[in-house]
Amino acid sequence: MAPVAMRLAAQSLSDAQPVPFWLEDPGKPGALPALTGTERCDLLVVGGGYSGLWTALLAKERDPSRDVVLIEGREVGWAASGRNGGFCAASLTHGFGNGLARWPGELAKLERMGERNLDAIEETVARYSLDCDFERTGEIDVATEAYQLDELHEWYEEADRLGLADGLTLLDRDAVRAEVDSPTFQGGLWDRRGVAMLHPAKLAWGLKRACLDLGVRIFENTPALDLVSAGGGMAVRTPYGRVAARRVALGTNVFPSLVKRVRHYVVPVYDYALMTEPLSEEQLASVGWKNRQGLGDSANQFHYFRITADHRILWGGYDAIYRFGGKVAAEMDHRPETYLKLAQHFFTCFPQLEGLRFSHAWGGAIDTCARFSAFFGTAHQGKVAYAAGYTGLGVGATRFGADVMLDLLAGERTERTQLEMVRSKPLPFPPEPIAWAGIGLTKWSLARADENGGRRNLWLKTMDRLGLGFDS
């Protein structure tokens, strides 16, 4: 980084608060009391992020008489659900390309199910009056290199062959810059209906309120300590009490699963984001962005960015940091060297915004698995279900995962449970130090591919053949 560019990037961060922008919203609800004593219920949901909230809500919608308890280790939405970029995608497979590589035979079905899932989220937002800035604006995958533009054209052609191109629009350089103006953009693929933008923390808080209104009993600051069989059901111990339940749904995602064999399938990856101060009218005009789409560039080390309801720009991604041993720790939530790198990249993308400052900078852990998209299963003779591994694309897909968990707990044979995606598992990550070395080599190889026209080296080609990967 040139000294002048580094100095300007550093100056833009001087007032940035080291807290997630979304979680500072004045509408944040107060915490509910912790669980004390013994509670009994039909269904216990562990985890107060999207995964757990959707499971509790859908369980009550399916059967209003079902007694549902949800416990959360801290406060609803405090982790990934309140720290993400607010991209609510229809894709259940972490994008079309990943789905095509892993489940080509059922991709058309997965895409249609994803569309129905996003429609259902939009309907839920309206029905329960969830004030979460939901906008069905779509997303543009942006090419900043010629080879990326070729890949976008290939994806469009494959989508068209499968009858999935409705709502997709290829954009040349002038067309994409007419939408959002950056000298780095060479073209793009706009999915007009397949992604919504929203305020992620407000979605979590709104789901919390909807669950309470339906009779779900929620206990915050109540971590689950262990899970054991108890009579014909299960029991979960908490610091001040215990919950006995006929069935248990685990929505703990990046945090160590109460089903220990699941832990080998997930590693925590830390992702970081910046939020700008509100743009002036002149700054907004210089960028365009009148249609308010989400954007993501198409490199292996990619950025995601979007504009908020109050005209700020969120800019995140690129670095994906794995810590030796896979520990989830608060000290990893901030990484100044990544913030500096992101700020420099931001002004490379939008040089016309020089002088704009960042108001917030934060990070958080993502539950990454080797196939980049969620996996599912049961334990304890079908009395416990889990879903994990969303790899940063869980804002929308967690609702689908909640339906899968409820199907599995009911023992129902459904269109969802018959999917190869649901019936199969990703490959587990190896133990340390092999995991740390392998992830490090993969990150280095991905960076080299970005620098060399997308050409993947022997290590990445081998990983591709084995169905292994690393992403945020």
Backbone hydrogen bonds, N-H to C=O, Kabsch-Sander energy under -0.5 kcal/mol:
donor,donor_aa,acceptor,acceptor_aa,energy
6,M,2,A,-2.8
7,R,3,P,-2.4
8,L,4,V,-2.5
9,A,5,A,-2.4
10,A,6,M,-2.5
11,Q,7,R,-2.4
12,S,8,L,-1.7
13,L,9,A,-0.6
13,L,10,A,-1.1
14,S,11,Q,-1.3
16,A,13,L,-1.4
17,Q,359,S,-3.2
19,V,17,Q,-2.0
24,E,20,P,-0.6
24,E,21,F,-1.4
25,D,22,W,-1.3
28,K,25,D,-1.8
37,G,240,Y,-2.3
39,E,242,R,-2.5
41,C,244,A,-1.9
42,D,67,D,-1.6
43,L,67,D,-2.2
44,L,247,R,-2.5
45,V,43,L,-0.5
45,V,69,V,-3.2
46,V,44,L,-0.5
46,V,249,A,-2.7
47,G,45,V,-0.6
47,G,71,I,-3.1
53,L,49,G,-2.8
54,W,50,Y,-3.0
55,T,51,S,-1.6
56,A,52,G,-2.5
57,L,53,L,-2.6
58,L,54,W,-2.9
59,A,55,T,-2.2
60,K,56,A,-1.8
61,E,57,L,-2.1
62,R,58,L,-2.6
63,D,59,A,-1.9
66,R,63,D,-2.1
68,V,66,R,-0.7
69,V,43,L,-2.5
70,L,217,R,-2.9
71,I,45,V,-2.3
72,E,219,F,-2.3
77,G,48,G,-1.4
78,W,75,E,-2.0
82,G,79,A,-2.0
83,R,80,A,-1.2
84,N,80,A,-1.2
88,C,86,G,-0.7
88,C,196,A,-3.2
89,A,87,F,-0.8
90,A,194,G,-3.2
99,G,95,G,-2.0
100,L,96,F,-2.6
101,A,97,G,-1.9
102,R,98,N,-1.6
103,W,99,G,-2.9
106,E,103,W,-1.0
107,L,103,W,-0.7
107,L,104,P,-0.5
110,L,106,E,-2.6
111,E,107,L,-2.9
112,R,108,A,-2.0
113,M,109,K,-2.6
114,G,110,L,-2.3
115,E,111,E,-2.1
116,R,112,R,-2.1
117,N,113,M,-2.1
118,L,114,G,-2.3
119,D,115,E,-2.4
120,A,116,R,-2.2
121,I,117,N,-1.9
122,E,118,L,-2.4
123,E,119,D,-2.3
124,T,120,A,-2.3
125,V,121,I,-2.6
126,A,122,E,-1.7
127,R,123,E,-2.9
128,Y,124,T,-2.5
129,S,126,A,-0.8
130,L,125,V,-2.4
131,D,129,S,-0.8
132,C,130,L,-1.6
135,E,197,M,-2.7
137,T,135,E,-1.9
138,G,195,V,-2.4
139,E,191,D,-1.8
140,I,294,G,-2.6
141,D,139,E,-0.6
141,D,189,L,-2.6
142,V,140,I,-0.7
142,V,296,G,-2.9
143,A,187,G,-2.5
144,T,142,V,-0.5
149,L,145,E,-1.5
150,D,146,A,-1.8
151,E,147,Y,-1.9
152,L,148,Q,-2.2
153,H,149,L,-2.1
154,E,150,D,-2.1
155,W,151,E,-2.5
156,Y,152,L,-2.3
157,E,153,H,-2.4
158,E,154,E,-2.2
159,A,155,W,-2.7
160,D,156,Y,-2.6
161,R,157,E,-2.0
162,L,158,E,-1.7
163,G,160,D,-1.2
164,L,159,A,-3.6
168,L,165,A,-2.4
169,T,190,W,-2.0
171,L,188,G,-3.4
176,V,172,D,-2.7
177,R,173,R,-2.0
178,A,174,D,-1.2
179,E,175,A,-0.8
179,E,176,V,-0.5
180,V,176,V,-2.6
181,D,287,V,-2.8
182,S,180,V,-0.7
185,F,182,S,-1.4
186,Q,143,A,-3.3
187,G,143,A,-0.8
188,G,171,L,-2.4
189,L,141,D,-2.1
190,W,169,T,-3.1
191,D,139,E,-2.9
191,D,189,L,-0.7
192,R,167,G,-2.8
192,R,190,W,-0.9
196,A,88,C,-2.6
197,M,135,E,-3.1
198,L,86,G,-1.8
199,H,132,C,-3.3
203,L,199,H,-1.8
204,A,200,P,-1.9
205,W,201,A,-2.7
206,G,202,K,-2.5
207,L,203,L,-2.5
208,K,204,A,-2.1
209,R,205,W,-2.2
210,A,206,G,-2.4
211,C,207,L,-2.6
212,L,208,K,-2.4
213,D,209,R,-2.4
214,L,210,A,-1.4
215,G,212,L,-1.4
216,V,211,C,-2.5
217,R,68,V,-2.4
218,I,216,V,-0.7
219,F,70,L,-2.6
220,E,33,P,-0.9
221,N,74,R,-3.2
222,T,72,E,-3.5
225,L,223,P,-0.5
225,L,237,R,-3.4
226,D,237,R,-0.8
228,V,235,A,-2.5
230,A,233,G,-2.3
233,G,230,A,-2.3
234,M,245,A,-3.2
235,A,228,V,-2.8
236,V,243,V,-2.5
237,R,226,D,-1.7
238,T,241,G,-2.5
241,G,238,T,-0.7
242,R,37,G,-2.3
243,V,236,V,-2.6
244,A,39,E,-2.9
245,A,234,M,-2.8
246,R,41,C,-1.3
247,R,42,D,-1.8
248,V,383,K,-2.3
249,A,44,L,-2.7
250,L,385,A,-2.8
251,G,46,V,-2.9
251,G,249,A,-0.6
253,N,387,A,-0.5
255,F,252,T,-2.3
260,K,258,L,-0.8
262,V,259,V,-2.0
263,R,260,K,-1.3
264,H,261,R,-0.5
265,Y,262,V,-1.9
266,V,263,R,-1.2
267,V,368,T,-2.4
269,V,366,I,-2.2
270,Y,321,I,-3.0
271,D,364,G,-2.6
273,A,362,W,-2.7
274,L,315,W,-2.6
275,M,360,H,-2.3
276,T,313,I,-2.0
277,E,357,R,-2.6
279,L,311,H,-2.9
284,L,280,S,-2.7
285,A,281,E,-2.3
286,S,282,E,-1.7
287,V,283,Q,-1.0
287,V,284,L,-0.7
288,G,284,L,-2.5
289,W,179,E,-2.5
289,W,287,V,-0.7
292,R,289,W,-1.0
294,G,138,G,-2.3
295,L,305,F,-2.8
296,G,140,I,-1.9
297,D,303,H,-1.9
298,S,142,V,-1.4
302,F,300,N,-1.1
304,Y,316,G,-2.3
305,F,295,L,-2.8
306,R,314,L,-1.5
308,T,312,R,-2.4
311,H,308,T,-1.7
314,L,306,R,-2.6
314,L,312,R,-0.5
315,W,274,L,-2.7
316,G,304,Y,-2.7
317,G,272,Y,-2.2
318,Y,302,F,-3.3
319,D,317,G,-1.8
321,I,270,Y,-2.3
322,Y,320,A,-0.5
326,G,323,R,-2.8
329,A,327,K,-0.6
332,M,329,A,-1.7
333,D,330,A,-1.9
334,H,331,E,-0.6
338,T,335,R,-1.2
339,Y,335,R,-2.0
340,L,336,P,-2.5
341,K,337,E,-1.6
342,L,338,T,-3.0
343,A,339,Y,-2.4
344,Q,340,L,-2.0
345,H,341,K,-2.2
346,F,342,L,-2.4
347,F,343,A,-1.9
348,T,344,Q,-1.3
349,C,345,H,-2.2
350,F,346,F,-2.8
353,L,350,F,-2.0
354,E,351,P,-1.5
356,L,353,L,-2.5
358,F,12,S,-3.0
359,S,275,M,-2.4
360,H,275,M,-1.6
361,A,17,Q,-2.3
362,W,273,A,-2.2
363,G,333,D,-0.7
364,G,271,D,-1.8
366,I,269,V,-2.7
368,T,267,V,-2.5
368,T,366,I,-1.1
370,A,427,L,-0.5
372,F,369,C,-1.5
375,F,388,A,-2.7
377,G,386,Y,-1.6
379,A,384,V,-2.2
383,K,379,A,-0.6
383,K,380,H,-1.5
384,V,379,A,-1.9
385,A,248,V,-2.3
386,Y,377,G,-2.3
387,A,250,L,-1.1
388,A,375,F,-1.9
391,T,367,D,-2.3
393,L,390,Y,-1.4
397,A,393,L,-0.6
398,T,394,G,-1.8
399,R,396,G,-1.4
400,F,396,G,-0.8
401,G,397,A,-2.5
402,A,398,T,-2.1
403,D,399,R,-1.8
404,V,400,F,-2.2
405,M,401,G,-2.6
406,L,402,A,-2.3
407,D,403,D,-2.4
408,L,404,V,-2.7
409,L,405,M,-2.5
410,A,406,L,-1.6
411,G,407,D,-0.6
411,G,408,L,-0.9
412,E,407,D,-2.3
414,T,412,E,-0.8
418,Q,414,T,-1.4
419,L,416,R,-1.5
423,R,419,L,-2.3
424,S,420,E,-1.8
429,F,264,H,-2.9
434,I,431,P,-0.8
435,A,431,P,-1.5
437,A,433,P,-2.4
438,G,434,I,-2.9
439,I,435,A,-2.8
440,G,436,W,-2.2
441,L,437,A,-2.4
442,T,438,G,-2.2
443,K,439,I,-2.6
444,W,440,G,-2.1
445,S,441,L,-2.3
446,L,442,T,-2.5
447,A,443,K,-2.2
448,R,444,W,-2.1
449,A,445,S,-2.2
450,D,446,L,-2.1
451,E,447,A,-1.4
452,N,448,R,-0.8
452,N,449,A,-0.7
453,G,450,D,-0.5
454,G,449,A,-2.8
455,R,452,N,-1.7
461,K,457,N,-2.4
462,T,458,L,-2.3
463,M,459,W,-2.4
464,D,460,L,-2.6
465,R,461,K,-2.0
466,L,462,T,-1.8
467,G,463,M,-0.7
467,G,464,D,-0.8
468,L,463,M,-2.7
